[in-house]
Amino acid sequence: MGRAASGAAAVAVACFTSTPEETPMPQDVSPDETVPASVKGPDWLPPEINRAVAHPARVYDYMLGGKDNFAADRALADAVTAAMPSAPVMARANRAFLGRAVRYMAKEAGIRQFLDIGTGIPAAGNTHEVAQAVAPASRVVYVDNDPIVLLHARALMTSDPAGATAFIQADLREPDKILADLALRSTLDLGEPVALMLIAILMYLSDEESPRGIVSALLDALPSGSYLAISHPSADFSPEEAADAVAASERSGISFTPRTQAEVAAFFSGLELVDPGVVPVLAWRPDGIAPSDPRVVYYYGALGRKP
Ligand SMILES: C[S@@+](CC[C@H](N)C(=O)[O-])C[C@H]1O[C@@H](n2cnc3c(N)ncnc32)[C@H](O)[C@@H]1O
């Protein structure tokens, strides 16, 4: 962990787009510390939310300094951080990559429609906020399979009146269902370019679940000029830490598959890769001064354009 840990402070300074304090999360914690304070009332917890079991969205929320997580989520996040001390720093670096990727697609590529699958619990710099800061008429469809994400997203992710946001509870493993959803169809025009965003989600699909086939099915429904944005954790950087983190995740019942640079590049087969290609997220068009060692964050990031 030496190199990663020593690089953590530098990464924190170099790449964070937000601090926990800036994150628009409810900050008051319920007396029952397993209850997110933002969700109140006698029927506060929809029955499909099982707080006894860790879920990726809430683990990630905890890593980002949010409050919408339960004891099981925090236990897993702590176990992952014990295995990989820079994990919270990496979550923030990934989030910063999301912001730069959306800004690039909105500003440089002129994209006005976004399909963000694996939304996450709202945090600073959500996709529609970044896109609509460039082009207020941007339209964003958020998809996540965690009901708690949708609960918060519907409440907090309000669109600029010139644009639109929509929310779909669905699983990435069912691309046809996502594409057929009425909320998607009434928000996005699939005759016009769309940015398909799969930011820190594909690792939850094993190779047996055919993630490349799923990405292809989604891209097939989008026209020429559409973009694919991916970030993905990898064991290339520190195989031992990655193995320990994967083991911790799988002990909690969350399948986790890091992928090599070549495996991440394979998702972009048939697309035109945007410079600088498939690189550590810190090296992907950094804001300001490039970090001296981008390999301290164990995520690859890339964008591709459908010809
Ligand atoms: C690590 S978070 C990433 C959030 C956000 N994309 C980001 O990078 O800041 C992963 C998100 O993907 C969602 N997710 C995981 N597996 C999923 C699946 N099979 N279908 C839909 N969403 C999924 C989780 O609920 C969580 O909100």
The ligand as an SDF file (V2000), in Angstrom:
LIG
                    3D

 27 29  0  0  0  0  0  0  0  0999 V2000
  -19.9540    3.0120   -7.3010 C   0  0  0  0  0  0  0  0  0  0  0  0
  -21.5240    3.7080   -7.5880 S   0  0  0  0  0  0  0  0  0  0  0  0
  -21.1520    4.8510   -8.8970 C   0  0  0  0  0  0  0  0  0  0  0  0
  -22.0540    6.0720   -8.9190 C   0  0  0  0  0  0  0  0  0  0  0  0
  -21.7420    7.0740  -10.0180 C   0  0  0  0  0  0  0  0  0  0  0  0
  -21.8740    6.4780  -11.3370 N   0  0  0  0  0  0  0  0  0  0  0  0
  -20.3690    7.6290   -9.8620 C   0  0  0  0  0  0  0  0  0  0  0  0
  -19.4380    7.1140  -10.5020 O   0  0  0  0  0  0  0  0  0  0  0  0
  -20.1760    8.5620   -9.0780 O   0  0  0  0  0  0  0  0  0  0  0  0
  -22.3230    2.3760   -8.4880 C   0  0  0  0  0  0  0  0  0  0  0  0
  -23.8020    2.6020   -8.7170 C   0  0  0  0  0  0  0  0  0  0  0  0
  -24.2580    1.5990   -9.6260 O   0  0  0  0  0  0  0  0  0  0  0  0
  -25.4680    1.0340   -9.1280 C   0  0  0  0  0  0  0  0  0  0  0  0
  -25.5380   -0.3390   -9.6430 N   0  0  0  0  0  0  0  0  0  0  0  0
  -24.7420   -1.3840   -9.3210 C   0  0  0  0  0  0  0  0  0  0  0  0
  -25.0760   -2.4730  -10.0320 N   0  0  0  0  0  0  0  0  0  0  0  0
  -26.1210   -2.0980  -10.8160 C   0  0  0  0  0  0  0  0  0  0  0  0
  -26.9060   -2.7790  -11.7850 C   0  0  0  0  0  0  0  0  0  0  0  0
  -26.6800   -4.0580  -12.0660 N   0  0  0  0  0  0  0  0  0  0  0  0
  -27.8890   -2.0980  -12.4100 N   0  0  0  0  0  0  0  0  0  0  0  0
  -28.1170   -0.7810  -12.1140 C   0  0  0  0  0  0  0  0  0  0  0  0
  -27.4100   -0.0940  -11.2080 N   0  0  0  0  0  0  0  0  0  0  0  0
  -26.4180   -0.7400  -10.5680 C   0  0  0  0  0  0  0  0  0  0  0  0
  -25.3640    1.1230   -7.6370 C   0  0  0  0  0  0  0  0  0  0  0  0
  -26.6260    1.1000   -7.0060 O   0  0  0  0  0  0  0  0  0  0  0  0
  -24.6480    2.4530   -7.4660 C   0  0  0  0  0  0  0  0  0  0  0  0
  -25.5590    3.5170   -7.3640 O   0  0  0  0  0  0  0  0  0  0  0  0
  1  2  1  0
  2  3  1  0
  2 10  1  0
  3  4  1  0
  4  5  1  0
  5  6  1  0
  5  7  1  0
  7  8  2  0
  7  9  1  0
 10 11  1  0
 11 12  1  0
 11 26  1  0
 12 13  1  0
 13 14  1  0
 13 24  1  0
 14 15  1  0
 14 23  1  0
 15 16  2  0
 16 17  1  0
 17 18  1  0
 17 23  2  0
 18 19  1  0
 18 20  2  0
 20 21  1  0
 21 22  2  0
 22 23  1  0
 24 25  1  0
 24 26  1  0
 26 27  1  0
M  CHG  2   2   1   9  -1
M  END
$$$$
